[in-house]
Amino acid sequence: MKHGRDFARLRRDGRSHAGKYVVISTLNAPESIDASPFMVGFITSKKVGIAVVRNRVRRRLRAILDEFAARLVPGTMLVVIARFRAPRASYRDLRADWERTAKRAGILLRATPPHTLATS
């Protein structure tokens, strides 16, 4: 998301779910499926740290979103807000907190089990 009106719409009509390291605000917007399967914005305030630290947190969050992109419900608009504890979290802890919060928010589809080859 790049426009203030998208953030404002999500803030007005969406729901927020807080985790230990992130807050995820979500809104299901099926009309946006044509443009892209989901829209995401990141907020890292100065409470998170200096610019270098904020940028590192944003890069980690983008990597996590890239990993889960195929599992996001189509038409989802979301804003991921880094909490002040996020810089001290390991990547594994940040990823686990994001996944737990996303599941609570209901924006993840079930993971497809890996295919097993039948032996004859």
N, C-alpha and C positions, 0 to 999 in steps of 0.2 A: 504494500500500500504506500502510495506516495502523496496522496492528497489529504488535506486536513478534514475535508468533508467525510472521507471514509472513516477516519479515526473518530470523528464526532458521531457518525451514525452508529458505529460499533459501541461507543460509550453510552449512547442514548438507548439503543434497542438490544444490546447484547448482555451477556452474563459473564461474570468473572469467577475464576476458580484460583485459589491461592495454594501454592506449595511452599516448601522451605526456601527454595532459591528463585522461583519464578512465579509470576501471576499470569494466567492466560485468560484473556477476554475473548469470547467467541460470539459469532452470529452466523446462522445458516442463511446464506444469500444465494438461492438457486439461480437467480437471474445472472449471476456473475460466472456461471460455468462456461459460457461461450468464450469468454475472454481467457480464463485460466481455471484449472480445477480448484484452486484455492488462492486466497490473498493473505499475505502475512506482513506485519509490521513489527519492528522491534523498538523498545524504549529502554534506554539505559541512562538513567539520570546521573548527575554528578555525585550523588550519594554512593554510587557504585565504586567510584574512584576517579583517578586522573584519566586523561584521554586514552593512553596506552592500555590501561586496564579495561576501560569500557569497550574499546575496540576488540580486545581479546575475548571478552564475554560475548560480544555480538558475533564474532567468528565462530565460537563454540556453538552458540544457539543456532546459527545458520547451518552448521554441519549436522546438528541434531535434526533440524527440520528437513534437510536433504535426505537424511536416513529414513525418516518417517513419511516422506511425501506421498509415497504410493499407498499408504494406509490411511491418509486423511480423508474424511467424508467430503465428497465433491460439493463445491459451492460454499465451503467454509471460509469465513473471514475471521482472522485471528490476529491479536496483538499479544506479543510476548514481552512482558515487563520483567527485567532483571531486578531482583531484590538486592539489597546491600550486601547480603551474605554470598552472592553468586561468585565473586572473584576468588573466594577462599575454597570453593568446592572443586573437587577433582572433576574431570570430564565425566567419569563414570557416575558420580553422584549427581551431577547436573543433568545428565541424560536420564537417569532413573527418576529424578524428581519431575522432569518434563513429561516423561511417559506416564507416570502416576497421575499427574495433574490433568493431562490430556484425556486419559481414560475416564477420570471423574467428570470432565467436561463433556464427554460423549462424542469426541471428534475423531476417534480412531476406529477404523474398521478392524474386524478380527484378522489376525495374521493367518495367512494360508499355510497349512502344514507342508513341509517339504515332501516332494513326491518320492515314493519308495519304489524301487524296481522289483517287480515280481520275478522270482527265480523259478525256473522250471526244472 
